[in-house]
């Protein structure tokens, strides 16, 4: 029995989407439990801030396995900037302003850009 390639791709997209949404479900569950048990905890919303880079990792894994790997560079860019943003907000809400964290993103982004331009070698390495 042959599987329709379009249906196979659609199923993979749905599975990848469900995995990404699972990250947000877990963050929401932990948030609700923490809010019920420790309502005075002011840092519980950070779960959602850190869910973004974790989601990027999940999407990166599924994209690497099943989809067009050229998208990995965009996903890695999102991972870098969302992680830097999450760290900045963590420090900022703790009273420490470290805007220079974003300077780390500049060379990281340039490395990602240069990496995306690499082409596989056609000749065996010597």
Secondary structure, 3 states (H helix, E strand, C coil): CCCCHHHHHHHHHHHHHHHHHHHHHHHHHHHHHHHHHCCCCCCCCHHHHHHHHHHHHHHHHHHHHHCCHHHHHHHHHHHHHHHHHHHHHHHHHCCCCCCCHHHHHHHHHHHHHHHHCCCCCCCCCC
